[in-house]
């Protein structure tokens, strides 16, 4: 076939191809569209949306966690403010009052005690006389160092009792042990001795802060003990024996 004949044949075939395409399109328009079931369609959409290109600008895990936290805080404050008279302003007033109350209790009571009374020894340095401990206590008190003043005054009390032979000198004695032993010969001061030992332990091992009243109370006890005559064990036993004889008669 010549080139001219081939071109002529192709030109003549174009109308027939066009008619076939139009016929096929008309048949497709008359038929229902192709549909995909819901399950496969959902899975296909999930696969498509899971591609990295759709999540390049998503917030990080930390940012999502922070957003969730602040949303929770916002909901919490919204619920609290709706339940508080005065709304958000009333909630703010209640919060400030609570902070002020906690601060006042902390200032008044000091740091909470971290544990029971310590069994550490009362004296932790070279032996000193009661007069030396008193002088050190007064020096601390003059400077407003009430914790150190209380510690030195309690040591002066115990050392004074040792110097008067009302307590046996014993290294490693604790304040509680000293108070218990001294109460046997000074029974009228039992409660004050125990309170003094408790004050010493509070400021030394419990993290409490002493006051001027604490120190002056301990200093007064020291002076009263010096003027108090001890009750000897023999006198106590004879008094008890006489009481038993009187009851028998």
N, CA, C and O of each residue as an XYZ file, in Angstrom:
996
protein
N       0.861     -1.187      0.000
C       0.000      0.000      0.000
C       0.882      1.216      0.000
O       1.919      1.242      0.663
N       0.463      2.260     -0.765
C       1.258      3.489     -0.849
C       1.004      4.351      0.367
O       0.045      4.136      1.108
N       1.872      5.328      0.565
C       1.733      6.246      1.713
C       0.452      7.041      1.606
O      -0.219      7.290      2.607
N       0.123      7.427      0.430
C      -1.120      8.212      0.256
C      -2.321      7.376      0.556
O      -3.289      7.857      1.144
N      -2.273      6.095      0.151
C      -3.409      5.226      0.436
C      -3.576      4.975      1.904
O      -4.707      4.913      2.386
N      -2.466      4.824      2.662
C      -2.551      4.590      4.114
C      -3.127      5.779      4.826
O      -3.939      5.615      5.737
N      -2.739      6.958      4.445
C      -3.288      8.163      5.091
C      -4.755      8.269      4.827
O      -5.523      8.621      5.722
N      -5.172      7.969      3.604
C      -6.586      8.055      3.276
C      -7.385      7.065      4.080
O      -8.488      7.370      4.535
N      -6.828      5.859      4.263
C      -7.550      4.839      5.038
C      -7.702      5.268      6.500
O      -8.766      5.056      7.082
N      -6.679      5.860      7.110
C      -6.753      6.304      8.506
C      -7.759      7.413      8.682
O      -8.473      7.467      9.682
N      -7.812      8.310      7.691
C      -8.763      9.426      7.785
C     -10.174      8.916      7.703
O     -11.056      9.414      8.404
N     -10.407      7.939      6.866
C     -11.752      7.382      6.730
C     -12.164      6.607      7.967
O     -13.354      6.502      8.265
N     -11.160      6.043      8.718
C     -11.495      5.260      9.908
C     -11.799      6.123     11.123
O     -12.406      5.609     12.063
N     -11.426      7.388     11.173
C     -11.655      8.267     12.321
C     -13.134      8.423     12.644
O     -13.487      8.335     13.820
N     -13.994      8.643     11.710
C     -15.411      8.779     12.091
C     -15.956      7.527     12.727
O     -16.752      7.602     13.663
N     -15.532      6.347     12.226
C     -16.039      5.103     12.807
C     -15.573      4.932     14.260
O     -16.351      4.482     15.100
N     -14.287      5.292     14.578
C     -13.790      5.196     15.957
C     -14.497      6.169     16.871
O     -14.790      5.853     18.024
N     -14.770      7.347     16.360
C     -15.471      8.348     17.174
C     -16.860      7.884     17.513
O     -17.339      8.068     18.632
N     -17.513      7.271     16.526
C     -18.866      6.767     16.786
C     -18.849      5.655     17.827
O     -19.752      5.569     18.659
N     -17.817      4.793     17.784
C     -17.732      3.701     18.769
C     -17.503      4.240     20.173
O     -18.066      3.724     21.138
N     -16.673      5.282     20.291
C     -16.426      5.863     21.621
C     -17.673      6.506     22.185
O     -17.974      6.371     23.371
N     -18.401      7.212     21.323
C     -19.633      7.851     21.793
C     -20.639      6.822     22.218
O     -21.345      7.012     23.209
N     -20.718      5.709     21.470
C     -21.653      4.647     21.830
C     -21.305      4.013     23.166
O     -22.180      3.738     23.987
N     -20.004      3.784     23.371
C     -19.586      3.189     24.659
C     -19.871      4.133     25.823
O     -20.290      3.677     26.886
N     -19.656      5.437     25.650
C     -19.935      6.409     26.718
C     -21.406      6.483     27.030
O     -21.810      6.602     28.187
N     -22.193      6.412     25.995
C     -23.642      6.476     26.239
C     -24.115      5.256     26.999
O     -25.006      5.356     27.843
N     -23.514      4.076     26.702
C     -23.899      2.882     27.459
C     -23.464      2.969     28.913
O     -24.179      2.523     29.811
N     -22.269      3.554     29.146
C     -21.780      3.694     30.535
C     -22.657      4.635     31.334
O     -22.878      4.407     32.523
N     -23.159      5.684     30.711
C     -24.015      6.621     31.448
C     -25.334      5.994     31.833
O     -25.968      6.413     32.802
N     -25.739      5.018     31.100
C     -27.002      4.377     31.441
C     -26.870      3.328     32.499
O     -27.884      2.893     33.047
N     -25.693      2.901     32.812
C     -25.472      1.867     33.819
C     -25.167      2.491     35.184
O     -24.701      3.629     35.230
N     -25.412      1.786     36.302
C     -25.101      2.317     37.642
C     -23.593      2.405     37.838
O     -22.864      1.571     37.300
N     -23.078      3.431     38.622
C     -21.638      3.585     38.841
C     -21.082      2.419     39.647
O     -21.807      1.737     40.371
N     -19.782      2.210     39.504
C     -19.115      1.140     40.254
C     -18.983      1.571     41.718
O     -18.494      2.674     41.959
N     -19.384      0.775     42.702
C     -19.322      1.081     44.139
C     -18.390      0.105     44.827
O     -18.224     -1.035     44.393
N     -17.740      0.605     45.985
C     -16.837     -0.224     46.802
C     -17.522     -0.449     48.147
O     -18.070      0.501     48.705
N     -17.513     -1.645     48.681
C     -18.140     -1.899     50.004
C     -17.532     -1.013     51.089
O     -16.398     -0.554     50.948
N     -18.288     -0.765     52.187
C     -17.877      0.163     53.243
C     -16.595     -0.287     53.951
O     -15.723      0.536     54.232
N     -16.478     -1.568     54.237
C     -15.293     -2.052     54.949
C     -14.013     -1.825     54.176
O     -13.094     -1.195     54.698
N     -13.918     -2.314     52.949
C     -12.699     -2.050     52.166
C     -12.441     -0.576     51.925
O     -11.291     -0.141     51.877
N     -13.529      0.209     51.772
C     -13.327      1.646     51.570
C     -12.720      2.299     52.810
O     -11.836      3.148     52.697
N     -13.196      1.903     53.999
C     -12.638      2.462     55.233
C     -11.173      2.078     55.404
O     -10.355      2.903     55.810
N     -10.842      0.829     55.094
C      -9.470      0.377     55.212
C      -8.563      1.100     54.220
O      -7.432      1.456     54.550
N      -9.061      1.311     53.014
C      -8.270      2.032     52.023
C      -8.027      3.474     52.459
O      -6.937      4.010     52.263
N      -9.059      4.109     53.060
C      -8.886      5.485     53.536
C      -7.896      5.537     54.694
O      -7.099      6.469     54.796
N      -7.948      4.534     55.565
C      -7.015      4.503     56.692
C      -5.577      4.349     56.199
O      -4.670      5.018     56.692
N      -5.381      3.477     55.239
C      -4.035      3.309     54.691
C      -3.539      4.591     54.031
O      -2.365      4.946     54.133
N      -4.433      5.261     53.370
C      -4.031      6.488     52.690
C      -3.650      7.577     53.693
O      -2.640      8.260     53.524
N      -4.468      7.734     54.740
C      -4.219      8.785     55.728
C      -3.048      8.461     56.645
O      -2.535      9.353     57.321
N      -2.619      7.215     56.681
C      -1.484      6.864     57.528
C      -0.141      7.184     56.883
O       0.907      7.017     57.507
N      -0.172      7.634     55.658
C       1.072      7.972     54.990
C       1.728      9.166     55.656
O       1.045     10.053     56.167
N       3.067      9.190     55.650
C       3.851     10.205     56.348
C       3.546     11.617     55.850
O       3.623     12.579     56.614
N       3.205     11.738     54.588
C       2.986     13.063     54.007
C       1.836     13.811     54.674
O       1.793     15.041     54.637
N       0.896     13.070     55.289
C      -0.244     13.712     55.929
C       0.035     14.105     57.395
O      -0.786     14.784     58.012
N       1.179     13.688     57.954
C       1.447     13.903     59.383
C       2.743     14.663     59.632
O       3.273     14.625     60.742
N       3.248     15.336     58.644
C       4.508     16.056     58.810
C       4.392     17.220     59.793
O       5.370     17.561     60.458
N       3.218     17.831     59.895
C       3.019     18.997     60.767
C       2.261     18.667     62.048
O       1.804     19.573     62.744
N       2.120     17.370     62.371
C       1.436     16.987     63.603
C       2.291     17.364     64.812
O       3.518     17.324     64.715
N       1.675     17.738     65.977
C       2.461     18.034     67.189
C       3.135     16.775     67.710
O       2.679     15.657     67.472
N       4.245     16.988     68.435
C       4.990     15.857     68.989
C       4.220     15.213     70.140
O       3.206     15.737     70.601
N       4.725     14.062     70.591
C       4.077     13.357     71.706
C       4.076     14.214     72.966
O       3.078     14.251     73.686
N       5.188     14.908     73.244
C       5.257     15.778     74.416
C       4.263     16.922     74.320
O       3.612     17.278     75.302
N       4.151     17.497     73.121
C       3.213     18.597     72.951
C       1.774     18.136     73.135
O       0.957     18.850     73.716
N       1.464     16.935     72.636
C       0.112     16.406     72.831
C      -0.166     16.136     74.301
O      -1.272     16.376     74.786
N       0.854     15.628     75.016
C       0.661     15.381     76.454
C       0.442     16.691     77.209
O      -0.417     16.763     78.087
N       1.220     17.736     76.872
C       1.031     19.031     77.528
C      -0.337     19.617     77.215
O      -0.988     20.190     78.089
N      -0.768     19.474     75.979
C      -2.090     19.980     75.622
C      -3.185     19.271     76.410
O      -4.132     19.896     76.886
N      -3.036     17.939     76.540
C      -4.024     17.184     77.311
C      -4.010     17.601     78.781
O      -5.061     17.700     79.414
N      -2.803     17.846     79.322
C      -2.709     18.261     80.727
C      -3.376     19.608     80.942
O      -4.151     19.760     81.886
N      -3.099     20.593     80.091
C      -3.686     21.913     80.278
C      -5.195     21.891     80.052
O      -5.928     22.651     80.684
N      -5.660     21.028     79.159
C      -7.108     20.876     79.007
C      -7.740     20.328     80.283
O      -8.819     20.754     80.693
N      -7.032     19.359     80.910
C      -7.550     18.813     82.175
C      -7.558     19.882     83.270
O      -8.522     19.985     84.028
N      -6.478     20.684     83.355
C      -6.426     21.760     84.351
C      -7.532     22.769     84.110
O      -8.171     23.240     85.051
N      -7.757     23.099     82.844
C      -8.811     24.063     82.521
C     -10.182     23.533     82.921
O     -11.006     24.273     83.460
N     -10.424     22.252     82.658
C     -11.702     21.661     83.063
C     -11.835     21.631     84.583
O     -12.911     21.881     85.127
N     -10.714     21.319     85.271
C     -10.755     21.264     86.736
C     -11.084     22.622     87.331
O     -11.940     22.720     88.210
N     -10.409     23.685     86.857
C     -10.675     25.014     87.387
C     -12.068     25.505     86.994
O     -12.720     26.226     87.749
N     -12.504     25.113     85.827
C     -13.850     25.515     85.418
C     -14.891     24.893     86.327
O     -15.851     25.548     86.734
N     -14.688     23.598     86.648
C     -15.637     22.928     87.548
C     -15.573     23.519     88.951
O     -16.601     23.706     89.602
N     -14.334     23.818     89.421
C     -14.190     24.385     90.765
C     -14.778     25.785     90.848
O     -15.421     26.128     91.840
N     -14.566     26.596     89.817
C     -15.081     27.961     89.847
C     -16.595     27.987     89.758
O     -17.242     28.864     90.331
N     -17.168     27.016     89.033
C     -18.636     26.964     88.956
C     -19.253     26.532     90.277
O     -20.388     26.893     90.589
N     -18.492     25.749     91.063
C     -19.006     25.295     92.362
C     -18.677     26.250     93.494
O     -19.197     26.082     94.597
N     -17.823     27.256     93.260
C     -17.422     28.207     94.296
C     -18.226     29.485     94.175
O     -18.367     30.020     93.076
N     -18.758     29.990     95.285
C     -19.463     31.285     95.216
C     -18.530     32.378     94.715
O     -17.410     32.524     95.205
N     -18.999     33.142     93.739
C     -18.187     34.204     93.182
C     -17.406     33.795     91.957
O     -16.700     34.617     91.374
N     -17.520     32.511     91.542
C     -16.858     32.073     90.326
C     -15.347     32.028     90.476
O     -14.812     31.618     91.506
N     -14.673     32.465     89.407
C     -13.203     32.401     89.389
C     -12.584     33.280     90.469
O     -11.572     32.908     91.062
N     -13.188     34.459     90.736
C     -12.666     35.348     91.779
C     -12.786     34.698     93.154
O     -11.870     34.796     93.970
N     -13.899     34.044     93.409
C     -14.060     33.351     94.683
C     -13.070     32.225     94.850
O     -12.546     32.009     95.943
N     -12.802     31.488     93.752
C     -11.810     30.425     93.801
C     -10.423     30.974     94.095
O      -9.661     30.366     94.847
N     -10.087     32.122     93.504
C      -8.791     32.740     93.764
C      -8.662     33.162     95.222
O      -7.602     32.994     95.824
N      -9.719     33.700     95.787
C      -9.695     34.113     97.197
C      -9.503     32.903     98.108
O      -8.738     32.961     99.071
N     -10.200     31.806     97.802
C     -10.066     30.590     98.615
C      -8.640     30.047     98.534
O      -8.075     29.633     99.547
N      -8.051     30.047     97.322
C      -6.685     29.551     97.158
C      -5.690     30.408     97.932
O      -4.793     29.869     98.580
N      -5.831     31.730     97.878
C      -4.927     32.618     98.614
C      -5.074     32.422    100.119
O      -4.087     32.448    100.854
N      -6.310     32.226    100.573
C      -6.527     31.993    102.002
C      -5.867     30.689    102.447
O      -5.292     30.619    103.533
N      -5.952     29.650    101.600
C      -5.322     28.371    101.945
C      -3.807     28.502    102.011
O      -3.170     27.951    102.909
N      -3.228     29.237    101.055
C      -1.774     29.445    101.064
C      -1.354     30.226    102.315
O      -0.344     29.905    102.941
N      -2.135     31.255    102.674
C      -1.811     32.045    103.861
C      -1.899     31.194    105.129
O      -1.072     31.338    106.030
N      -2.894     30.312    105.202
C      -3.037     29.444    106.376
C      -1.870     28.480    106.492
O      -1.335     28.283    107.583
N      -1.466     27.873    105.369
C      -0.328     26.952    105.388
C       0.945     27.680    105.808
O       1.737     27.153    106.589
N       1.143     28.905    105.283
C       2.324     29.670    105.656
C       2.338     30.020    107.141
O       3.388     29.982    107.782
N       1.169     30.360    107.687
C       1.102     30.692    109.113
C       1.403     29.475    109.977
O       2.112     29.585    110.977
N       0.870     28.314    109.598
C       1.142     27.096    110.366
C       2.613     26.715    110.274
O       3.208     26.289    111.264
N       3.204     26.868    109.087
C       4.623     26.547    108.928
C       5.488     27.464    109.791
O       6.447     27.020    110.422
N       5.130     28.769    109.810
C       5.911     29.720    110.604
C       5.742     29.455    112.092
O       6.693     29.597    112.861
N       4.539     29.072    112.504
C       4.286     28.868    113.929
C       4.851     27.552    114.433
O       5.403     27.500    115.533
N       4.723     26.473    113.638
C       5.125     25.151    114.103
C       6.503     24.752    113.623
O       7.090     23.811    114.156
N       7.032     25.444    112.629
C       8.341     25.095    112.099
C       8.262     23.906    111.167
O       7.178     23.429    110.833
N       9.420     23.435    110.754
C       9.485     22.289    109.857
C       8.960     21.047    110.562
O       9.342     20.786    111.703
N       8.088     20.271    109.908
C       7.573     19.050    110.556
C       8.700     18.118    110.956
O       9.725     18.025    110.282
N       8.489     17.434    112.061
C       9.502     16.497    112.556
C       9.662     15.347    111.572
O       8.672     14.794    111.093
N      10.878     14.997    111.276
C      11.161     13.976    110.295
C      11.155     12.568    110.886
O      11.176     11.591    110.138
N      11.127     12.450    112.171
C      11.140     11.110    112.745
C      11.028     11.185    114.252
O      10.902     12.276    114.809
N      11.071     10.062    114.912
C      10.984     10.044    116.365
C      12.215     10.662    117.001
O      13.202     10.966    116.331
N      12.131     10.841    118.310
C      13.225     11.443    119.063
C      14.522     10.682    118.844
O      14.570      9.457    118.959
N      15.569     11.428    118.528
C      16.837     10.786    118.225
C      17.499     10.300    119.508
O      17.275     10.837    120.593
N      18.313      9.278    119.351
C      19.050      8.731    120.481
C      20.500      9.173    120.460
O      21.358      8.541    121.076
N      20.776     10.272    119.742
C      22.149     10.775    119.687
C      22.548     11.318    121.055
O      21.681     11.740    121.820
N      23.830     11.317    121.377
C      24.259     11.779    122.697
C      24.024     13.265    122.899
O      23.995     14.043    121.946
N      23.857     13.644    124.162
C      23.604     15.036    124.506
C      24.842     15.883    124.303
O      24.749     16.996    123.784
N      25.990     15.384    124.698
C      27.264     16.116    124.578
C      28.053     15.535    123.411
O      28.253     14.324    123.318
N      28.495     16.417    122.525
C      29.206     15.948    121.340
C      30.580     16.585    121.178
O      31.181     16.483    120.110
N      31.080     17.233    122.207
C      32.407     17.845    122.104
C      33.140     17.643    123.425
O      32.749     16.806    124.239
N      34.192     18.405    123.632
C      34.995     18.227    124.854
C      34.156     18.554    126.088
O      33.250     19.384    126.017
N      34.449     17.909    127.216
C      33.691     18.180    128.439
C      33.836     19.637    128.868
O      34.942     20.176    128.914
N      32.707     20.262    129.182
C      32.707     21.633    129.686
C      31.852     21.692    130.940
O      30.965     20.864    131.147
N      32.132     22.678    131.768
C      31.392     22.827    133.018
C      30.007     23.409    132.733
O      29.737     23.912    131.642
N      29.138     23.327    133.746
C      27.809     23.900    133.610
C      27.897     25.407    133.400
O      27.124     25.972    132.626
N      28.836     26.061    134.086
C      28.990     27.516    133.925
C      29.383     27.873    132.492
O      28.923     28.875    131.946
N      30.234     27.050    131.891
C      30.628     27.316    130.501
C      29.454     27.146    129.552
O      29.284     27.929    128.618
N      28.652     26.131    129.790
C      27.473     25.936    128.933
C      26.475     27.078    129.110
O      25.861     27.527    128.142
N      26.318     27.545    130.344
C      25.401     28.673    130.568
C      25.900     29.930    129.860
O      25.120     30.649    129.235
N      27.189     30.188    129.960
C      27.748     31.369    129.301
C      27.556     31.286    127.787
O      27.233     32.287    127.148
N      27.752     30.102    127.213
C      27.546     29.942    125.777
C      26.077     30.131    125.418
O      25.760     30.712    124.380
N      25.181     29.643    126.272
C      23.754     29.802    126.013
C      23.356     31.270    126.044
O      22.601     31.726    125.186
N      23.854     32.008    127.018
C      23.514     33.431    127.110
C      24.074     34.199    125.907
O      23.434     35.128    125.414
N      25.250     33.818    125.440
C      25.829     34.490    124.268
C      24.964     34.245    123.028
O      24.734     35.163    122.240
N      24.492     33.027    122.857
C      23.612     32.732    121.718
C      22.284     33.473    121.855
O      21.755     33.997    120.875
N      21.752     33.514    123.073
C      20.474     34.202    123.283
C      20.598     35.691    123.000
O      19.674     36.291    122.452
N      21.723     36.299    123.364
C      21.920     37.725    123.102
C      21.912     38.035    121.608
O      21.567     39.147    121.208
N      22.288     37.063    120.781
C      22.302     37.249    119.336
C      21.025     36.747    118.669
O      20.882     36.824    117.449
N      20.101     36.234    119.473
C      18.846     35.729    118.909
C      18.956     34.363    118.274
O      18.081     33.964    117.506
N      20.032     33.629    118.585
C      20.211     32.272    118.068
C      19.564     31.295    119.057
O      20.248     30.673    119.870
N      18.253     31.174    118.973
C      17.519     30.470    120.019
C      17.745     28.965    119.971
O      17.729     28.316    121.017
N      17.951     28.400    118.809
C      18.224     26.959    118.747
C      19.496     26.602    119.509
O      19.500     25.686    120.331
N      20.571     27.331    119.230
C      21.831     27.068    119.918
C      21.736     27.393    121.403
O      22.348     26.724    122.235
N      20.960     28.430    121.728
C      20.795     28.789    123.135
C      20.081     27.681    123.906
O      20.466     27.362    125.031
N      19.052     27.098    123.313
C      18.324     26.007    123.959
C      19.235     24.794    124.134
O      19.230     24.157    125.188
N      20.009     24.480    123.112
C      20.907     23.328    123.201
C      21.921     23.495    124.328
O      22.130     22.576    125.120
N      22.551     24.670    124.398
C      23.576     24.890    125.426
C      22.961     24.935    126.820
O      23.576     24.481    127.785
N      21.746     25.483    126.932
C      21.131     25.558    128.267
C      20.735     24.172    128.762
O      20.850     23.889    129.954
N      20.277     23.318    127.878
C      19.947     21.960    128.288
C      21.204     21.218    128.710
O      21.173     20.452    129.673
N      22.307     21.431    128.009
C      23.577     20.823    128.421
C      24.023     21.357    129.772
O      24.593     20.621    130.578
N      23.763     22.647    130.023
C      24.108     23.220    131.322
C      23.290     22.561    132.431
O      23.814     22.299    133.514
N      22.007     22.292    132.168
C      21.151     21.638    133.170
C      21.705     20.258    133.523
O      21.833     19.912    134.697
N      22.033     19.473    132.491
C      22.504     18.111    132.738
C      23.878     18.123    133.413
O      24.132     17.353    134.340
N      24.765     19.013    132.931
C      26.097     19.090    133.536
C      26.012     19.530    134.990
O      26.768     19.041    135.829
N      25.105     20.443    135.297
C      24.937     20.885    136.679
C      24.485     19.732    137.575
O      24.962     19.596    138.701
N      23.575     18.911    137.080
C      23.130     17.758    137.856
C      24.257     16.755    138.057
O      24.336     16.110    139.102
N      25.121     16.620    137.072
C      26.278     15.740    137.233
C      27.257     16.306    138.256
O      27.824     15.556    139.052
N      27.459     17.620    138.242
C      28.380     18.243    139.192
C      27.846     18.155    140.622
O      28.622     18.141    141.578
N      26.523     18.096    140.766
C      25.925     17.953    142.099
C      25.776     16.492    142.496
O      25.206     16.188    143.544
N      26.279     15.596    141.677
C      26.227     14.151    141.933
C      24.794     13.621    141.924
O      24.518     12.569    142.500
N      23.888     14.340    141.276
C      22.520     13.846    141.127
C      22.394     12.968    139.881
O      21.430     12.216    139.735
N      23.362     13.070    139.002
C      23.466     12.190    137.848
C      24.902     11.689    137.765
O      25.844     12.445    138.005
N      25.066     10.433    137.429
C      26.408      9.897    137.216
C      26.923     10.383    135.862
O      26.224     10.252    134.857
N      28.126     10.937    135.820
C      28.685     11.337    134.520
C      28.779     10.122    133.602
O      29.443      9.138    133.926
N      28.113     10.200    132.466
C      28.087      9.062    131.542
C      28.106      9.562    130.113
O      27.151     10.209    129.683
N      29.166      9.285    129.359
C      29.209      9.684    127.958
C      28.106      8.988    127.157
O      27.755      7.839    127.425
N      27.584      9.691    126.196
C      26.571      9.099    125.339
C      25.165      9.195    125.873
O      24.245      8.659    125.256
N      24.954      9.872    127.020
C      23.611     10.009    127.562
C      22.783     10.943    126.671
O      23.282     11.972    126.216
N      21.527     10.585    126.424
C      20.632     11.433    125.645
C      19.849     12.360    126.573
O      19.833     12.168    127.789
N      19.209     13.352    125.995
C      18.422     14.296    126.788
C      17.256     13.589    127.475
O      16.946     13.881    128.630
N      16.613     12.666    126.774
C      15.494     11.929    127.378
C      15.969     11.063    128.544
O      15.298     10.985    129.573
N      17.108     10.423    128.389
C      17.638      9.603    129.476
C      18.007     10.465    130.674
O      17.750     10.084    131.816
N      18.606     11.622    130.422
C      18.963     12.517    131.522
C      17.720     12.984    132.270
O      17.715     13.037    133.499
N      16.656     13.325    131.521
C      15.424     13.783    132.173
C      14.795     12.674    133.005
O      14.320     12.916    134.115
N      14.792     11.456    132.465
C      14.207     10.337    133.207
C      14.991     10.035    134.474
O      14.398      9.787    135.524
N      16.320     10.054    134.389
C      17.139      9.757    135.557
C      17.050     10.870    136.598
O      17.003     10.594    137.796
N      17.025     12.134    136.146
C      16.946     13.251    137.088
C      15.597     13.292    137.803
O      15.511     13.778    138.930
N      14.549     12.789    137.160
C      13.221     12.814    137.779
C      13.135     11.943    139.023
O      12.239     12.128    139.847
N      14.050     11.000    139.167
C      14.014     10.128    140.340
C      14.416     10.866    141.603
O      13.902     10.578    142.684
N      15.335     11.819    141.474
C      15.755     12.591    142.651
C      15.120     13.979    142.691
O      15.194     14.665    143.711
N      14.506     14.393    141.601
C      13.822     15.691    141.551
C      12.402     15.472    141.029
O      12.052     15.987    139.967
N      11.594     14.727    141.749
C      10.276     14.329    141.224
C       9.324     15.505    141.000
O       8.414     15.407    140.178
N       9.518     16.610    141.712
C       8.612     17.742    141.532
C       8.818     18.437    140.182
O       7.979     19.235    139.762
N       9.909     18.144    139.514
C      10.207     18.781    138.222
C      10.171     17.775    137.065
O      10.748     18.016    136.004
N       9.492     16.656    137.281
C       9.479     15.612    136.258
C       8.931     16.118    134.934
O       9.561     15.931    133.893
N       7.772     16.753    134.961
C       7.138     17.213    133.719
C       7.992     18.263    133.012
O       8.120     18.248    131.788
N       8.575     19.171    133.791
C       9.393     20.224    133.172
C      10.681     19.653    132.588
O      11.149     20.119    131.550
N      11.251     18.656    133.242
C      12.455     18.020    132.700
C      12.154     17.301    131.390
O      12.929     17.386    130.438
N      11.038     16.602    131.345
C      10.671     15.916    130.108
C      10.383     16.914    128.986
O      10.755     16.690    127.834
N       9.721     18.010    129.331
C       9.445     19.033    128.314
C      10.737     19.659    127.794
O      10.864     19.936    126.601
N      11.690     19.879    128.690
C      12.980     20.443    128.277
C      13.719     19.484    127.341
O      14.300     19.907    126.342
N      13.691     18.191    127.673
C      14.337     17.202    126.797
C      13.654     17.156    125.436
O      14.315     17.002    124.409
N      12.327     17.290    125.429
C      11.597     17.291    124.165
C      11.937     18.524    123.328
O      12.081     18.425    122.109
N      12.065     19.682    123.977
C      12.455     20.904    123.252
C      13.861     20.759    122.662
O      14.115     21.180    121.533
N      14.759     20.169    123.425
C      16.125     19.963    122.932
C      16.122     19.054    121.701
O      16.790     19.348    120.710
N      15.378     17.963    121.763
C      15.330     17.041    120.630
C      14.661     17.675    119.417
O      15.067     17.429    118.281
N      13.636     18.492    119.655
C      12.927     19.124    118.541
C      13.843     20.034    117.732
O      13.833     20.000    116.502
N      14.639     20.850    118.433
C      15.483     21.813    117.713
C      16.773     21.167    117.205
O      17.373     21.650    116.244
N      17.200     20.081    117.842
C      18.471     19.460    117.457
C      18.289     18.425    116.360
O      19.090     18.359    115.428
N      17.243     17.617    116.466
C      17.081     16.506    115.534
C      15.766     16.567    114.763
O      15.626     15.894    113.742
N      14.814     17.345    115.221
C      13.503     17.363    114.576
C      13.284     18.481    113.595
O      12.230     18.537    112.963
N      14.248     19.382    113.441
C      14.095     20.455    112.476
C      13.202     21.592    112.936
O      12.850     22.450    112.127
N      12.824     21.630    114.201
C      11.993     22.721    114.700
C      12.830     23.971    114.972
O      14.054     23.896    115.077
N      12.167     25.105    115.083
C      12.831     26.365    115.385
C      12.419     26.819    116.782
O      11.230     26.970    117.063
N      13.390     27.032    117.646
C      13.106     27.470    119.013
C      12.745     28.946    119.027
O      13.043     29.679    118.084
N      12.108     29.368    120.093
C      11.739     30.777    120.298
C      12.358     31.269    121.592
O      12.922     30.496    122.366
N      12.242     32.564    121.811
C      12.756     33.124    123.062
C      12.016     32.544    124.265
O      12.607     32.356    125.328
N      10.708     32.258    124.096
C       9.942     31.675    125.201
C      10.481     30.287    125.554
O      10.563     29.926    126.728
N      10.843     29.519    124.536
C      11.404     28.191    124.800
C      12.684     28.302    125.614
O      12.883     27.554    126.571
N      13.545     29.229    125.238
C      14.812     29.373    125.954
C      14.599     29.864    127.382
O      15.183     29.316    128.317
N      13.770     30.889    127.561
C      13.559     31.435    128.911
C      12.896     30.409    129.822
O      13.166     30.380    131.023
N      12.033     29.569    129.265
C      11.427     28.512    130.076
C      12.485     27.523    130.547
O      12.454     27.074    131.692
N      13.405     27.191    129.681
C      14.483     26.272    130.050
C      15.459     26.911    131.025
O      15.953     26.248    131.937
N      15.739     28.197    130.837
C      16.635     28.889    131.761
C      16.026     28.960    133.162
O      16.730     28.816    134.161
N      14.714     29.182    133.225
C      14.050     29.216    134.529
C      14.096     27.851    135.207
O      14.262     27.759    136.423
N      13.947     26.792    134.412
C      14.072     25.449    134.976
C      15.474     25.229    135.531
O      15.630     24.636    136.599
N      16.479     25.694    134.829
C      17.860     25.547    135.305
C      18.037     26.233    136.652
O      18.658     25.678    137.559
N      17.493     27.438    136.783
C      17.619     28.167    138.062
C      16.831     27.483    139.170
O      17.304     27.413    140.305
N      15.644     26.980    138.866
C      14.833     26.308    139.879
C      15.489     25.010    140.351
O      15.429     24.676    141.534
N      16.107     24.290    139.437
C      16.765     23.040    139.826
C      17.930     23.295    140.775
O      18.196     22.489    141.667
N      18.619     24.406    140.585
C      19.741     24.724    141.471
C      19.266     24.974    142.895
O      20.006     24.726    143.847
N      18.032     25.466    143.052
C      17.507     25.770    144.399
C      16.715     24.615    144.995
O      16.279     24.693    146.144
N      16.525     23.548    144.233
C      15.704     22.425    144.696
C      16.575     21.381    145.386
O      17.613     20.973    144.866
N      16.134     20.963    146.556
C      16.846     19.903    147.273
C      16.403     18.564    146.734
O      15.204     18.323    146.592
N      17.337     17.691    146.432
C      16.973     16.391    145.858
C      16.305     15.491    146.887
O      16.511     15.634    148.092
N      15.511     14.571    146.389
C      14.900     13.541    147.218
C      15.755     12.298    147.074
O      15.737     11.650    146.027
N      16.503     11.958    148.114
C      17.409     10.826    148.040
C      16.631      9.512    148.073
O      15.516      9.452    148.592
N      17.216      8.489    147.527
C      16.543      7.195    147.458
C      16.301      6.631    148.845
O      15.252      6.037    149.095
N      17.257      6.807    149.754
C      17.095      6.290    151.116
C      15.950      6.979    151.817
O      15.194      6.343    152.552
N      15.814      8.290    151.596
C      14.711      9.023    152.224
C      13.381      8.550    151.674
O      12.403      8.426    152.412
N      13.345      8.284    150.368
C      12.103      7.811    149.771
C      11.733      6.442    150.315
O      10.567      6.175    150.606
N      12.737      5.571    150.452
C      12.452      4.244    150.960
C      12.002      4.278    152.406
O      11.092      3.544    152.792
N      12.646      5.145    153.229
C      12.251      5.224    154.648
C      10.856      5.796    154.775
O      10.084      5.354    155.626
N      10.513      6.779    153.938
C       9.168      7.344    153.982
C       8.141      6.299    153.607
O       7.089      6.204    154.238
N       8.434      5.521    152.592
C       7.503      4.469    152.179
C       7.389      3.396    153.263
O       6.304      2.867    153.506
N       8.525      3.072    153.920
C       8.487      2.065    154.985
C       7.659      2.554    156.165
O       6.882      1.793    156.742
N       7.826      3.831    156.525
C       7.049      4.394    157.629
C       5.563      4.401    157.292
O       4.719      4.161    158.155
N       5.261      4.676    156.047
C       3.864      4.699    155.634
C       3.264      3.290    155.723
O       2.114      3.132    156.135
N       4.028      2.284    155.345
C       3.537      0.914    155.417
C       3.351      0.489    156.886
O       2.384     -0.197    157.218
N       4.295      0.906    157.773
C       4.148      0.546    159.196
C       2.913      1.212    159.790
O       2.175      0.595    160.559
N       2.691      2.488    159.424
C       1.516      3.177    159.952
C       0.237      2.505    159.499
O      -0.728      2.417    160.259
N       0.226      2.033    158.266
C      -0.969      1.372    157.753
C      -1.189      0.046    158.452
O      -2.332     -0.362    158.661
N      -0.074     -0.654    158.828
C      -0.216     -1.933    159.491
C      -0.744     -1.758    160.909
O      -1.519     -2.588    161.382
N      -0.334     -0.683    161.601
C      -0.800     -0.463    162.974
C      -2.261     -0.046    162.970
O      -2.840      0.186    164.031
